[in-house]
């Protein structure tokens, strides 16, 4: 858990600004006795091509593995020594990856794209997915500002309220209004990353009649979510949209349609989505991510909509026999792609 939440920027294999928790986890992997055996196997003539792949946290580890294996910097790099012997270019294929670093990791040389693809269930969109009405947007930001005040972040709350006043004074739908909205959402994003998971969980338990540590904040979140539940609905995987100040690696971005959604998906990305816009995609509305996740939990009980590996397996192979994904691939009927909103 610590590895996933530690965002402290660290140096890794010639790159600066990589998430500290992930660097810690990858270096633990290097020190494991089995890692040397893996490298020897990958360095042998038996491998005609090497792929680095994973899902969720495993996707981030796969990206770091491919980055360090392919690193071509001439200066000695302590991390790189762990990959001695791997000479082939490692192909990177990831699913549901979380954002990884301040600057996109690259393939061998800065700016160069990895072979492979990064998959994310986004309903085919490469644009910001936003809740529909101005009222819901503004009310959601107000809830965050009120939460800040209750939790002793009054100075930050005043800044957000000033941004709200500016937003409400602008005509909706104009480029200036959208820019002001994006700025406000970006401003509250780090705060939501700190308290969002905690408060969505507490609001969920409050709705079940349980006692919670922060009842005022939880009630604010619950009331807002219940009022705007219809507008907060989504079918995308929220994990790739977290930490918008960080970037994904330079690898082609492939948005997927949720296999149980009626929203059409885009299956072929534009060629330029490797090293231009792709490291910042997808972009999500943080109000929708956190409050929409709470709305989803209230309706279905699942924690991370559209994030399960079976959702990705079925999105890539939407055949009837994959309906039993858990049994077919994991010998466990409890593993499945959860229900989603239509």
Secondary structure, DSSP 8 states (H G I E B T S, - for coil): -HHHH---EEEETTEEEEEHHHHHHHHHHHHSHHHHHHHHHHHSTT-S--EEEEETHHHHHHHHHHHHHH---SS--TGGGGGTT--S--EEEEES----BSS---SSSTT--EEEEEEEESTT--S-B--S-HHHHHHHHHHHHHHHHHTT-HHHHHHHHHHHHHHHHS-TTSHHHHHHHHHHHHHHHHHHHHHHHHHHHHHHHHHTT---S-HHHHHHHHHHHHHTHHHH---S-SGGGS-TTSB--SEEEEEE--TT--S----S--GGGTTTSGGG---B-HHHHHHHHHHHHHHH--SSTT-SHHHHHHHHS--GGGGGHHHHHHS-TT--------
